[in-house]
Amino acid sequence: MRRFIGTGMVCAVVGLYAISPAWAQTSGEDSLYDTSYIMDTTSPQQDDEMAMAVDSEYRYIRSPLYFDDAQVQPTDTMYFRLGFDYLTESSYSVPATSREGARDDDFGLDLKWVWGCCDNVEVFAQLPINLGDGRYNGDSGDGNYDLSFGSTYMFWEEGTHFDWMPAFSLKGTVRIPTGYHSSGVDGELRGMWTKTIAGDLRGHFNAFATTVNGNNDPNARDFQWGFVFGADMPLNDARDLWLMMDYQHRSSEHYGNGNMNLVEAGVEWKMDDVQSVHFTTQVGLDGDGDTPNWGARIAYTYELRYQ
């Protein structure tokens, strides 16, 4: 996480548009932004109003943020997220003399795929790529990081048992050593809660624990933990522009450093029913040890739907 994971931008857009039209169809009420049933409407205004009503019933965040939405990817849909991220930091746990000078800027590309494979379940895979001045990790240089994959299971949606009850999901992630000179297998378990606070304003809470293994970083904490408070809300009546904010408190990545405190804000623009662009930025609050000073990321998301 020293690298500020993000995802994507550009590439692949032309290829995605070339995919069969069948992928552009929705599968029914489980699909996000399902507007297939409004073909009998009599005016564009009515179409827009009904599409907004569908969107208001199911909101799912795809932006690269510190927190995850307790809602899962709708069944029979998948999305690809391509992103570019930048991170700058000025303090390190590894002395500069031990690695030929301390770097302070990271540039990276991140690729993520998420599939709503069945009711209440999504599976995913993610691969970060160094573009320059990458993290210190033994003899590793620019190129692929390790591949991560996992799944999320939503136990219940908001208000399922009681009106006050938030949606709740569990997410498991595994890192495997596919990167250069990488070793060990890491695992993270994350609990996610999402609740509508008022109107279209939703609150989120995540709590996670991570076990770090291998010899990639001899000073890395074997056990790491943290929690995130977040929120999202629409910025316009068309509901195609969304604001997201969060605060994260977590243990440091390395022994000898204090806990990390960071805030993040972002905007998601829904270009149409299947395309979104995301802009996010983060700021470190304590300037200690592993805490980055500032970072930014831009990402592009394309959703595929099928029957």
DRENLOKOL-954390 format. One record per residue: residue in three letters; z, x, y of N, C-alpha, C in turn; residue number from 0. Coordinates in steps of 0.001 Angstrom, whole numbers. Example, Ala and Ser with C-alpha at 12.3 -4.5 7.8 and 13.67 -1.06 7.14 Angstrom:
<rs>
("Ala" (7800 13190 -5690) (7800 12300 -4500) (7800 13200 -3300) 0),
("Ser" (7080 12850 -2250) (7140 13670 -1060) (7870 12900 30) 1),
</rs>
This chain:
<rs>
("Met" (0 817 -1199) (0 0 0) (0 843 1237) 0),
("Arg" (154 2141 1083) (101 3021 2209) (-1203 2840 2945) 1),
("Arg" (-2228 2347 2304) (-3567 2276 2800) (-3951 1000 3509) 2),
("Phe" (-3158 69 3535) (-3492 -1195 4185) (-4679 -1879 3527) 3),
("Ile" (-4375 -2479 2396) (-5449 -3067 1595) (-6137 -4176 2366) 4),
("Gly" (-7410 -4222 2373) (-8150 -5275 3033) (-9375 -5623 2217) 5),
("Thr" (-10328 -6325 2746) (-11550 -6451 1987) (-12721 -6789 2841) 6),
("Gly" (-13623 -6233 2601) (-14873 -6313 2935) (-15778 -6355 4035) 7),
("Met" (-16785 -6749 4189) (-17740 -7022 5212) (-19085 -6807 4616) 8),
("Val" (-20018 -7104 5264) (-21440 -7036 5019) (-21865 -6972 3573) 9),
("Cys" (-22738 -6041 3205) (-23476 -5969 1944) (-23728 -7343 1331) 10),
("Ala" (-24136 -7488 129) (-24176 -8616 -797) (-24490 -9973 -258) 11),
("Val" (-24624 -10171 1045) (-24874 -11515 1559) (-26237 -12011 1085) 12),
("Val" (-27250 -11131 1181) (-28587 -11545 764) (-28606 -11897 -712) 13),
("Gly" (-27938 -11094 -1522) (-27889 -11370 -2949) (-27200 -12669 -3270) 14),
("Leu" (-26133 -12966 -2544) (-25403 -14209 -2782) (-26253 -15426 -2465) 15),
("Tyr" (-27058 -15321 -1401) (-27904 -16454 -1060) (-28990 -16691 -2108) 16),
("Ala" (-29327 -15643 -2872) (-30400 -15777 -3856) (-29953 -16449 -5140) 17),
("Ile" (-28657 -16694 -5280) (-28124 -17297 -6509) (-28597 -18745 -6627) 18),
("Ser" (-28692 -19225 -7833) (-29188 -20578 -8112) (-28497 -21623 -7271) 19),
("Pro" (-29227 -22646 -6800) (-28629 -23722 -6011) (-27529 -24457 -6736) 20),
("Ala" (-27516 -24372 -8052) (-26463 -25073 -8793) (-25089 -24554 -8425) 21),
("Trp" (-25018 -23291 -8027) (-23711 -22722 -7647) (-23215 -23297 -6337) 22),
("Ala" (-24095 -23807 -5553) (-23680 -24328 -4255) (-23111 -25726 -4353) 23),
("Gln" (-23227 -26365 -5545) (-22708 -27708 -5705) (-21231 -27663 -6008) 24),
("Thr" (-20504 -28688 -5601) (-19075 -28744 -5906) (-18880 -29434 -7225) 25),
("Ser" (-17667 -29300 -7756) (-17393 -29869 -9065) (-16569 -31138 -8992) 26),
("Gly" (-16268 -31645 -7833) (-15482 -32866 -7753) (-14292 -32678 -6860) 27),
("Glu" (-13242 -33464 -7095) (-12121 -33480 -6175) (-11312 -32205 -6216) 28),
("Asp" (-11480 -31356 -7217) (-10747 -30113 -7264) (-11350 -29061 -6347) 29),
("Ser" (-12593 -29238 -5888) (-13238 -28213 -5095) (-12798 -28267 -3643) 30),
("Leu" (-12723 -27087 -3047) (-12383 -26990 -1640) (-13580 -27437 -812) 31),
("Tyr" (-13308 -28203 248) (-14352 -28711 1138) (-15372 -29561 374) 32),
("Asp" (-14926 -30380 -555) (-15832 -31206 -1343) (-16398 -32308 -462) 33),
("Thr" (-17689 -32225 -143) (-18321 -33258 682) (-19456 -33955 -71) 34),
("Ser" (-19516 -33787 -1396) (-20631 -34344 -2156) (-20620 -35860 -2166) 35),
("Tyr" (-19449 -36457 -1940) (-19370 -37909 -2063) (-19692 -38620 -745) 36),
("Ile" (-20035 -37899 319) (-20234 -38553 1611) (-21724 -38737 1928) 37),
("Met" (-22566 -38733 885) (-23997 -38849 1113) (-24390 -40208 1669) 38),
("Asp" (-23536 -41233 1533) (-23884 -42563 2008) (-23421 -42816 3430) 39),
("Thr" (-22890 -41823 4099) (-22427 -42026 5471) (-23608 -42296 6375) 40),
("Thr" (-23325 -42985 7478) (-24410 -43457 8327) (-24631 -42597 9560) 41),
("Ser" (-23753 -41610 9813) (-23936 -40791 11006) (-23342 -39416 10784) 42),
("Pro" (-23862 -38396 11483) (-23281 -37047 11381) (-21815 -37023 11774) 43),
("Gln" (-21424 -37853 12730) (-20026 -37881 13151) (-19121 -38332 12011) 44),
("Gln" (-19544 -39361 11261) (-18750 -39816 10121) (-18685 -38741 9041) 45),
("Asp" (-19806 -38016 8841) (-19807 -36917 7875) (-18750 -35888 8244) 46),
("Asp" (-18724 -35506 9513) (-17773 -34495 9968) (-16345 -34970 9781) 47),
("Glu" (-16088 -36244 10114) (-14728 -36768 10003) (-14256 -36775 8555) 48),
("Met" (-15148 -37160 7621) (-14751 -37205 6215) (-14571 -35796 5651) 49),
("Ala" (-15425 -34839 6070) (-15252 -33464 5625) (-13931 -32898 6117) 50),
("Met" (-13546 -33241 7362) (-12263 -32794 7899) (-11112 -33381 7100) 51),
("Ala" (-11265 -34631 6664) (-10193 -35258 5893) (-9995 -34560 4564) 52),
("Val" (-11116 -34178 3919) (-11003 -33460 2656) (-10312 -32131 2865) 53),
("Asp" (-10708 -31385 3920) (-10130 -30084 4191) (-8644 -30190 4465) 54),
("Ser" (-8231 -31278 5120) (-6814 -31425 5448) (-5970 -31664 4207) 55),
("Glu" (-6605 -32144 3118) (-5866 -32400 1895) (-5639 -31132 1085) 56),
("Tyr" (-6503 -30136 1255) (-6369 -28923 459) (-6726 -27716 1318) 57),
("Arg" (-5738 -26917 1616) (-5931 -25712 2415) (-5572 -24510 1550) 58),
("Tyr" (-6473 -23533 1494) (-6259 -22356 663) (-6659 -21121 1465) 59),
("Ile" (-5726 -20212 1669) (-5972 -19033 2504) (-6672 -17949 1696) 60),
("Arg" (-7776 -17460 2213) (-8502 -16360 1585) (-8426 -15073 2399) 61),
("Ser" (-7805 -15122 3569) (-7730 -13949 4429) (-6864 -12860 3789) 62),
("Pro" (-7181 -11585 4047) (-6377 -10471 3513) (-5091 -10313 4316) 63),
("Leu" (-3992 -10859 3797) (-2717 -10872 4503) (-1613 -10330 3616) 64),
("Tyr" (-436 -10117 4202) (722 -9684 3426) (1229 -10794 2510) 65),
("Phe" (1024 -12051 2884) (1513 -13148 2054) (367 -13847 1332) 66),
("Asp" (701 -14467 211) (-256 -15250 -561) (95 -16723 -459) 67),
("Asp" (-916 -17564 -462) (-762 -19012 -460) (-308 -19467 -1846) 68),
("Ala" (636 -20406 -1904) (1056 -20942 -3198) (-33 -21809 -3830) 69),
("Gln" (-953 -22332 -3017) (-2097 -23038 -3574) (-3005 -22043 -4278) 70),
("Val" (-3676 -22464 -5336) (-4575 -21579 -6075) (-6026 -21975 -5833) 71),
("Gln" (-6925 -21087 -6192) (-8351 -21369 -6069) (-8705 -22606 -6885) 72),
("Pro" (-9418 -23585 -6284) (-9762 -24800 -7018) (-10552 -24517 -8296) 73),
("Thr" (-10370 -25383 -9289) (-11049 -25233 -10568) (-12565 -25264 -10390) 74),
("Asp" (-13269 -24481 -11194) (-14737 -24417 -11183) (-15276 -23860 -9885) 75),
("Thr" (-14508 -23004 -9221) (-14996 -22293 -8044) (-14542 -20842 -8148) 76),
("Met" (-15215 -19972 -7421) (-14786 -18590 -7305) (-15210 -18076 -5933) 77),
("Tyr" (-14566 -17019 -5486) (-15007 -16423 -4225) (-14989 -14909 -4335) 78),
("Phe" (-15859 -14301 -3514) (-15946 -12857 -3379) (-15556 -12497 -1946) 79),
("Arg" (-14710 -11489 -1816) (-14300 -11055 -481) (-14618 -9575 -320) 80),
("Leu" (-15334 -9252 727) (-15732 -7888 1030) (-15115 -7519 2372) 81),
("Gly" (-14392 -6414 2419) (-13694 -6130 3660) (-13641 -4664 4021) 82),
("Phe" (-13504 -4415 5304) (-13330 -3068 5846) (-12002 -3020 6570) 83),
("Asp" (-11238 -1934 6362) (-9948 -1854 7031) (-9712 -463 7609) 84),
("Tyr" (-8883 -442 8636) (-8517 797 9325) (-7011 812 9524) 85),
("Leu" (-6395 1976 9295) (-4943 2106 9423) (-4610 3444 10036) 86),
("Thr" (-3697 3440 10998) (-3251 4692 11595) (-1737 4792 11496) 87),
("Glu" (-1255 5973 11192) (177 6211 11088) (463 7657 11462) 88),
("Ser" (1697 7912 11891) (2017 9226 12417) (3195 9890 11742) 89),
("Ser" (3852 9226 10793) (4969 9843 10085) (4768 9679 8592) 90),
("Tyr" (5194 10681 7838) (4926 10704 6409) (6139 11190 5648) 91),
("Ser" (6199 10795 4394) (7280 11259 3538) (6947 12596 2906) 92),
("Val" (5644 12945 2831) (5236 14214 2260) (5005 15195 3398) 93),
("Pro" (5681 16334 3450) (5517 17281 4555) (4069 17711 4715) 94),
("Ala" (3658 17895 5962) (2276 18289 6230) (1958 19639 5612) 95),
("Thr" (2948 20535 5530) (2698 21861 4990) (2333 21828 3513) 96),
("Ser" (2676 20725 2829) (2395 20637 1398) (1037 20033 1108) 97),
("Arg" (320 19631 2146) (-996 19028 1902) (-1992 19389 2991) 98),
("Glu" (-1859 20549 3522) (-2821 21097 4469) (-3006 20201 5681) 99),
("Gly" (-1911 19761 6262) (-1983 18963 7477) (-1871 17491 7211) 100),
("Ala" (-1129 16798 8054) (-909 15367 7860) (-2042 14564 8484) 101),
("Arg" (-2666 13709 7725) (-3709 12851 8269) (-3064 11641 8939) 102),
("Asp" (-3776 11025 9854) (-3191 9898 10564) (-4109 8693 10643) 103),
("Asp" (-5275 8755 10050) (-6207 7626 10095) (-6817 7418 8715) 104),
("Asp" (-6877 6176 8296) (-7496 5803 7021) (-8592 4780 7265) 105),
("Phe" (-9698 4929 6546) (-10780 3959 6569) (-11072 3565 5132) 106),
("Gly" (-11220 2274 4895) (-11437 1853 3521) (-12261 588 3396) 107),
("Leu" (-12831 421 2207) (-13558 -789 1827) (-12823 -1392 646) 108),
("Asp" (-12745 -2712 598) (-12026 -3357 -497) (-12857 -4509 -1040) 109),
("Leu" (-12909 -4627 -2354) (-13685 -5658 -3033) (-12730 -6526 -3836) 110),
("Lys" (-12839 -7845 -3680) (-11960 -8753 -4414) (-12754 -9940 -4939) 111),
("Trp" (-12400 -10347 -6163) (-13010 -11507 -6818) (-11897 -12402 -7337) 112),
("Val" (-11996 -13710 -7046) (-11000 -14685 -7496) (-11736 -15862 -8124) 113),
("Trp" (-11245 -16317 -9284) (-11894 -17403 -10032) (-10850 -18445 -10409) 114),
("Gly" (-11107 -19711 -10027) (-10271 -20820 -10476) (-10707 -21242 -11861) 115),
("Cys" (-10157 -20594 -12888) (-10670 -20744 -14252) (-10301 -22077 -14886) 116),
("Cys" (-9159 -22661 -14495) (-8750 -23958 -15023) (-7700 -24547 -14085) 117),
("Asp" (-7218 -25735 -14402) (-6264 -26401 -13522) (-5039 -25525 -13285) 118),
("Asn" (-4723 -25301 -11997) (-3514 -24588 -11570) (-3498 -23107 -11926) 119),
("Val" (-4629 -22553 -12340) (-4672 -21145 -12727) (-5863 -20456 -12056) 120),
("Glu" (-5617 -19273 -11492) (-6690 -18436 -10996) (-6515 -17029 -11564) 121),
("Val" (-7621 -16328 -11764) (-7595 -14927 -12173) (-8330 -14127 -11109) 122),
("Phe" (-8014 -12847 -11000) (-8586 -12056 -9920) (-8695 -10594 -10327) 123),
("Ala" (-9547 -9867 -9613) (-9671 -8419 -9752) (-9931 -7850 -8370) 124),
("Gln" (-9440 -6626 -8129) (-9555 -6025 -6806) (-9742 -4521 -6934) 125),
("Leu" (-10651 -3957 -6131) (-10923 -2526 -6157) (-11036 -1991 -4734) 126),
("Pro" (-10068 -1207 -4266) (-10200 -539 -2963) (-11054 720 -3102) 127),
("Ile" (-11725 1108 -2025) (-12567 2300 -2007) (-12268 3090 -734) 128),
("Asn" (-11999 4389 -879) (-11786 5258 282) (-13116 5546 961) 129),
("Leu" (-13123 5439 2278) (-14304 5827 3048) (-14079 7096 3845) 130),
("Gly" (-12829 7498 4000) (-12546 8716 4752) (-11071 8894 5005) 131),
("Asp" (-10627 10162 4977) (-9244 10516 5284) (-8285 9669 4462) 132),
("Gly" (-8489 9630 3160) (-7711 8762 2291) (-6297 9235 2074) 133),
("Arg" (-5551 8449 1318) (-4157 8746 1071) (-4023 10053 298) 134),
("Tyr" (-2894 10719 480) (-2607 11913 -293) (-2161 11494 -1683) 135),
("Asn" (-2850 11980 -2694) (-2532 11579 -4065) (-2960 12708 -4999) 136),
("Gly" (-2174 13797 -5007) (-2532 14932 -5825) (-3841 15530 -5351) 137),
("Asp" (-4808 15654 -6260) (-6102 16230 -5913) (-7140 15172 -5587) 138),
("Ser" (-6721 13923 -5473) (-7700 12854 -5263) (-8297 12937 -3868) 139),
("Gly" (-9544 12552 -3758) (-10212 12541 -2468) (-10805 11178 -2214) 140),
("Asp" (-11879 11134 -1407) (-12516 9864 -1135) (-13160 9327 -2409) 141),
("Gly" (-13285 8011 -2462) (-13853 7378 -3643) (-13006 6202 -4085) 142),
("Asn" (-13159 5785 -5323) (-12459 4598 -5809) (-10955 4841 -5930) 143),
("Tyr" (-10198 3837 -5592) (-8797 3782 -5971) (-8728 3171 -7370) 144),
("Asp" (-7530 2808 -7775) (-7361 2186 -9085) (-7699 695 -9026) 145),
("Leu" (-8203 185 -10145) (-8520 -1231 -10270) (-7244 -2024 -10535) 146),
("Ser" (-7097 -3154 -9847) (-5989 -4074 -10084) (-6552 -5415 -10538) 147),
("Phe" (-5825 -6093 -11423) (-6242 -7415 -11870) (-5001 -8213 -12233) 148),
("Gly" (-5159 -9525 -12332) (-4016 -10366 -12674) (-4368 -11835 -12607) 149),
("Ser" (-3330 -12663 -12555) (-3532 -14107 -12506) (-2378 -14769 -11755) 150),
("Thr" (-2644 -15987 -11284) (-1648 -16794 -10584) (-1573 -18157 -11251) 151),
("Tyr" (-351 -18645 -11461) (-155 -19982 -12026) (671 -20810 -11055) 152),
("Met" (130 -21964 -10649) (848 -22878 -9761) (1644 -23862 -10610) 153),
("Phe" (2977 -23794 -10514) (3837 -24660 -11307) (3816 -26097 -10791) 154),
("Trp" (3807 -26261 -9473) (3693 -27605 -8912) (3185 -27519 -7485) 155),
("Glu" (2535 -28588 -7049) (2057 -28688 -5678) (3169 -29217 -4776) 156),
("Glu" (2940 -29130 -3503) (3923 -29590 -2522) (4214 -31078 -2711) 157),
("Gly" (5496 -31431 -2735) (5903 -32820 -2842) (5742 -33431 -4216) 158),
("Thr" (5522 -32624 -5252) (5299 -33170 -6593) (6523 -33921 -7108) 159),
("His" (7688 -33326 -6991) (8915 -33941 -7506) (9733 -34611 -6399) 160),
("Phe" (9804 -33955 -5248) (10514 -34494 -4091) (9682 -34208 -2846) 161),
("Asp" (9801 -35067 -1847) (9000 -34890 -640) (9270 -33556 50) 162),
("Trp" (10501 -33067 -55) (10871 -31841 639) (10485 -30582 -129) 163),
("Met" (10028 -30720 -1355) (9803 -29564 -2224) (8484 -28864 -1903) 164),
("Pro" (8509 -27546 -1664) (7265 -26806 -1399) (6474 -26565 -2678) 165),
("Ala" (5205 -26248 -2522) (4409 -25791 -3660) (4959 -24449 -4131) 166),
("Phe" (4870 -24198 -5439) (5413 -22955 -5981) (4461 -22374 -7016) 167),
("Ser" (4224 -21049 -6904) (3360 -20335 -7840) (3962 -18983 -8168) 168),
("Leu" (3579 -18447 -9313) (3922 -17081 -9715) (2638 -16290 -9914) 169),
("Lys" (2652 -15057 -9431) (1473 -14192 -9516) (1861 -12868 -10162) 170),
("Gly" (1083 -12458 -11149) (1294 -11170 -11799) (102 -10264 -11569) 171),
("Thr" (358 -9004 -11170) (-701 -8041 -10887) (-439 -6747 -11648) 172),
("Val" (-1475 -6169 -12215) (-1379 -4906 -12938) (-2382 -3915 -12354) 173),
("Arg" (-1921 -2689 -12083) (-2815 -1601 -11661) (-3067 -691 -12854) 174),
("Ile" (-4339 -399 -13121) (-4675 507 -14208) (-5317 1769 -13619) 175),
("Pro" (-5132 2924 -14256) (-5543 4205 -13659) (-7028 4501 -13822) 176),
("Thr" (-7859 3814 -13054) (-9294 4059 -13092) (-9731 5067 -12040) 177),
("Gly" (-8854 5411 -11090) (-9191 6344 -10031) (-9161 7787 -10495) 178),
("Tyr" (-9647 8668 -9647) (-9738 10090 -9950) (-8349 10699 -10116) 179),
("His" (-8091 11321 -11269) (-6817 11977 -11584) (-5639 11013 -11519) 180),
("Ser" (-5869 9730 -11707) (-4786 8755 -11647) (-4119 8636 -13011) 181),
("Ser" (-2868 8168 -13008) (-2132 8005 -14263) (-1149 6857 -14128) 182),
("Gly" (-656 6381 -15261) (355 5335 -15261) (-208 3953 -14982) 183),
("Val" (626 2950 -15243) (273 1554 -15001) (1390 921 -14180) 184),
("Asp" (1034 301 -13053) (2008 -376 -12199) (1927 -1882 -12424) 185),
("Gly" (3017 -2567 -12124) (3030 -4017 -12240) (3806 -4651 -11104) 186),
("Glu" (3346 -5811 -10662) (4052 -6559 -9612) (4169 -8016 -10011) 187),
("Leu" (5339 -8603 -9775) (5559 -10032 -9956) (5912 -10612 -8595) 188),
("Arg" (5203 -11679 -8211) (5369 -12254 -6872) (5562 -13766 -6985) 189),
("Gly" (6587 -14281 -6340) (6778 -15713 -6220) (6310 -16184 -4862) 190),
("Met" (5598 -17325 -4804) (5040 -17845 -3553) (5434 -19299 -3363) 191),
("Trp" (5917 -19619 -2170) (6278 -20980 -1796) (5505 -21353 -536) 192),
("Thr" (4939 -22567 -494) (4195 -23063 668) (4623 -24491 970) 193),
("Lys" (4892 -24760 2261) (5384 -26089 2668) (4807 -26462 4022) 194),
("Thr" (4330 -27717 4139) (3891 -28240 5430) (5118 -28500 6302) 195),
("Ile" (5145 -27911 7484) (6299 -28033 8372) (6146 -29224 9307) 196),
("Ala" (5012 -29302 9982) (4740 -30418 10903) (3245 -30476 11154) 197),
("Gly" (2658 -31643 11009) (1224 -31766 11234) (455 -30865 10293) 198),
("Asp" (-371 -29977 10879) (-1149 -29030 10085) (-495 -27657 10006) 199),
("Leu" (697 -27505 10542) (1405 -26228 10483) (2076 -26069 9128) 200),
("Arg" (1758 -24990 8427) (2358 -24720 7127) (3161 -23425 7171) 201),
("Gly" (4261 -23396 6429) (5066 -22198 6303) (4943 -21625 4902) 202),
("His" (5090 -20304 4791) (4961 -19616 3512) (6111 -18631 3335) 203),
("Phe" (6542 -18472 2092) (7518 -17445 1765) (7104 -16786 462) 204),
("Asn" (7054 -15452 469) (6764 -14671 -728) (7906 -13710 -992) 205),
("Ala" (8244 -13505 -2249) (9189 -12474 -2663) (8568 -11725 -3832) 206),
("Phe" (8649 -10394 -3813) (7973 -9627 -4855) (8802 -8427 -5288) 207),
("Ala" (8536 -7972 -6498) (9135 -6766 -7064) (8037 -5995 -7779) 208),
("Thr" (8025 -4663 -7592) (6971 -3814 -8135) (7580 -2637 -8877) 209),
("Thr" (7031 -2325 -10031) (7415 -1118 -10750) (6266 -120 -10664) 210),
("Val" (6586 1112 -10253) (5576 2157 -10015) (5757 3247 -11063) 211),
("Asn" (4680 3573 -11758) (4748 4536 -12858) (3647 5588 -12716) 212),
("Gly" (3678 6591 -13583) (2679 7640 -13540) (3086 8780 -12627) 213),
("Asn" (2168 9745 -12468) (2429 10932 -11655) (1542 10998 -10425) 214),
("Asn" (1073 9847 -9954) (201 9845 -8785) (914 10341 -7540) 215),
("Asp" (2171 10016 -7412) (2966 10442 -6264) (4368 10763 -6770) 216),
("Pro" (4746 12029 -6840) (6036 12400 -7430) (7242 11877 -6670) 217),
("Asn" (7046 11500 -5403) (8171 11022 -4604) (8200 9502 -4467) 218),
("Ala" (7323 8806 -5181) (7242 7348 -5057) (8468 6690 -5689) 219),
("Arg" (8947 5632 -5064) (10049 4855 -5638) (9591 4180 -6921) 220),
("Asp" (10396 4280 -7957) (10032 3648 -9225) (10093 2130 -9141) 221),
("Phe" (11002 1621 -8317) (11139 172 -8152) (11073 -158 -6659) 222),
("Gln" (10167 -1065 -6297) (9996 -1474 -4907) (10080 -2992 -4820) 223),
("Trp" (10492 -3497 -3672) (10697 -4934 -3510) (10414 -5310 -2056) 224),
("Gly" (10327 -6612 -1801) (10124 -7063 -434) (9974 -8568 -360) 225),
("Phe" (9912 -9078 874) (9671 -10500 1100) (8867 -10674 2378) 226),
("Val" (8178 -11812 2471) (7296 -12103 3600) (7491 -13547 4040) 227),
("Phe" (7638 -13764 5343) (7589 -15099 5938) (6262 -15224 6674) 228),
("Gly" (5527 -16318 6435) (4233 -16498 7077) (4002 -17933 7510) 229),
("Ala" (2947 -18139 8287) (2572 -19474 8762) (1081 -19507 9033) 230),
("Asp" (474 -20702 8938) (-929 -20870 9310) (-1115 -22252 9912) 231),
("Met" (-2097 -22354 10812) (-2377 -23614 11493) (-3790 -23573 12074) 232),
("Pro" (-4448 -24745 12223) (-5778 -24776 12836) (-5676 -24601 14351) 233),
("Leu" (-6731 -24009 14929) (-6772 -23798 16372) (-7682 -24786 17082) 234),
("Asn" (-8415 -25615 16339) (-9296 -26596 16978) (-9379 -27853 16116) 235),
("Asp" (-9923 -28905 16688) (-10026 -30186 15975) (-11008 -30120 14817) 236),
("Ala" (-12010 -29249 14925) (-12990 -29126 13846) (-12404 -28433 12622) 237),
("Arg" (-11245 -27814 12758) (-10549 -27144 11660) (-11397 -26044 11024) 238),
("Asp" (-12215 -25400 11824) (-12983 -24275 11312) (-12484 -22948 11866) 239),
("Leu" (-11404 -22980 12632) (-10789 -21777 13172) (-9285 -21872 12941) 240),
("Trp" (-8734 -20901 12195) (-7329 -20949 11783) (-6595 -19695 12235) 241),
("Leu" (-5340 -19889 12618) (-4457 -18788 12996) (-3435 -18567 11891) 242),
("Met" (-3178 -17295 11558) (-2194 -16938 10542) (-1300 -15817 11071) 243),
("Met" (-15 -15900 10775) (950 -14908 11229) (1949 -14650 10106) 244),
("Asp" (2542 -13444 10088) (3590 -13191 9104) (4473 -12020 9523) 245),
("Tyr" (5634 -11960 8897) (6571 -10836 9034) (6937 -10366 7639) 246),
("Gln" (6846 -9059 7402) (7171 -8501 6098) (8316 -7496 6214) 247),
("His" (9285 -7615 5316) (10341 -6620 5158) (10297 -6152 3717) 248),
("Arg" (10222 -4847 3518) (10109 -4329 2165) (10726 -2938 2083) 249),
("Ser" (10988 -2526 855) (11482 -1169 642) (10375 -172 975) 250),
("Ser" (10782 1043 1265) (9786 2091 1518) (9079 2455 222) 251),
("Glu" (7937 3095 338) (7194 3514 -836) (7753 4807 -1429) 252),
("His" (8514 5569 -627) (8999 6867 -1063) (10511 6975 -899) 253),
("Tyr" (11125 7736 -1773) (12552 8007 -1666) (12833 8760 -359) 254),
("Gly" (13978 8454 242) (14381 9147 1451) (13964 8467 2741) 255),
("Asn" (13155 7430 2663) (12722 6703 3852) (13389 5339 3914) 256),
("Gly" (13524 4805 5132) (14131 3499 5316) (13175 2369 4992) 257),
("Asn" (13702 1154 4952) (12872 -20 4692) (11829 -206 5788) 258),
("Met" (10774 -901 5447) (9651 -1105 6355) (9693 -2515 6942) 259),
("Asn" (9386 -2636 8239) (9317 -3922 8942) (7981 -3995 9673) 260),
("Leu" (7192 -5005 9354) (5859 -5125 9927) (5559 -6577 10285) 261),
("Val" (4744 -6773 11313) (4243 -8096 11666) (2722 -8062 11596) 262),
("Glu" (2142 -9222 11387) (700 -9324 11190) (211 -10641 11772) 263),
("Ala" (-984 -10632 12327) (-1612 -11852 12843) (-3094 -11795 12523) 264),
("Gly" (-3674 -12956 12289) (-5093 -12987 11954) (-5739 -14313 12288) 265),
("Val" (-7061 -14313 12305) (-7858 -15509 12573) (-8912 -15618 11485) 266),
("Glu" (-9089 -16821 10963) (-10133 -17100 9977) (-11127 -18083 10575) 267),
("Trp" (-12395 -17732 10557) (-13462 -18598 11063) (-14311 -19066 9889) 268),
("Lys" (-14337 -20377 9659) (-15147 -20963 8603) (-16556 -21203 9147) 269),
("Met" (-17470 -20364 8759) (-18841 -20472 9248) (-19520 -21724 8721) 270),
("Asp" (-19249 -22079 7472) (-19731 -23315 6857) (-18840 -23589 5660) 271),
("Asp" (-19306 -24435 4743) (-18466 -24831 3615) (-18144 -23684 2662) 272),
("Val" (-18966 -22641 2639) (-18775 -21582 1639) (-18571 -20192 2237) 273),
("Gln" (-18747 -20021 3525) (-18636 -18707 4142) (-17513 -18673 5170) 274),
("Ser" (-16773 -17569 5180) (-15709 -17371 6162) (-15678 -15913 6598) 275),
("Val" (-15256 -15706 7840) (-15033 -14359 8372) (-13574 -14274 8799) 276),
("His" (-12935 -13136 8520) (-11508 -12980 8761) (-11253 -11734 9606) 277),
("Phe" (-10388 -11876 10604) (-9961 -10756 11429) (-8433 -10706 11409) 278),
("Thr" (-7845 -9587 11032) (-6390 -9467 11016) (-5977 -8122 11596) 279),
("Thr" (-4757 -8083 12094) (-4194 -6845 12623) (-2716 -6785 12294) 280),
("Gln" (-2170 -5589 12115) (-764 -5398 11801) (-148 -4369 12744) 281),
("Val" (1168 -4488 12951) (1916 -3554 13787) (3220 -3224 13081) 282),
("Gly" (3547 -1935 12975) (4824 -1513 12433) (5913 -1632 13486) 283),
("Leu" (7098 -2077 13086) (8163 -2337 14052) (9213 -1237 14136) 284),
("Asp" (9311 -389 13119) (10427 560 13109) (10022 2021 13240) 285),
("Gly" (8752 2368 13008) (8309 3746 13148) (8977 4716 12192) 286),
("Asp" (9434 4228 11060) (10187 5054 10129) (9381 5350 8877) 287),
("Gly" (9466 6577 8403) (8944 6953 7098) (7551 6465 6788) 288),
("Asp" (7458 5482 5909) (6172 4997 5433) (5548 3932 6325) 289),
("Thr" (6249 3449 7318) (5754 2339 8129) (4559 2768 8977) 290),
("Pro" (3404 2128 8820) (2250 2472 9663) (2456 2001 11096) 291),
("Asn" (1745 2644 12023) (1843 2247 13424) (1034 987 13716) 292),
("Trp" (-224 1029 13291) (-1117 -85 13620) (-2285 -88 12638) 293),
("Gly" (-2806 -1261 12369) (-3967 -1366 11498) (-4768 -2612 11820) 294),
("Ala" (-6017 -2635 11379) (-6891 -3793 11589) (-7840 -3902 10415) 295),
("Arg" (-8268 -5116 10139) (-9226 -5317 9067) (-10135 -6494 9404) 296),
("Ile" (-11339 -6423 8881) (-12303 -7505 9014) (-12863 -7766 7630) 297),
("Ala" (-13021 -9030 7268) (-13465 -9369 5923) (-14435 -10541 5959) 298),
("Tyr" (-15279 -10603 4944) (-16238 -11685 4773) (-16033 -12297 3397) 299),
("Thr" (-15968 -13628 3324) (-15733 -14335 2068) (-16886 -15287 1783) 300),
("Tyr" (-17343 -15279 539) (-18368 -16223 109) (-17886 -16925 -1147) 301),
("Glu" (-17938 -18256 -1145) (-17451 -19043 -2277) (-18618 -19588 -3092) 302),
("Leu" (-18464 -19551 -4407) (-19444 -20125 -5318) (-18813 -21309 -6024) 303),
("Arg" (-19572 -22389 -6177) (-19077 -23600 -6838) (-20070 -24016 -7908) 304),
("Tyr" (-19566 -24512 -8996) (-20424 -24872 -10108) (-19821 -26044 -10857) 305),
("Gln" (-20577 -26582 -11782) (-20109 -27710 -12588) (-19970 -27293 -14039) 306),
</rs>
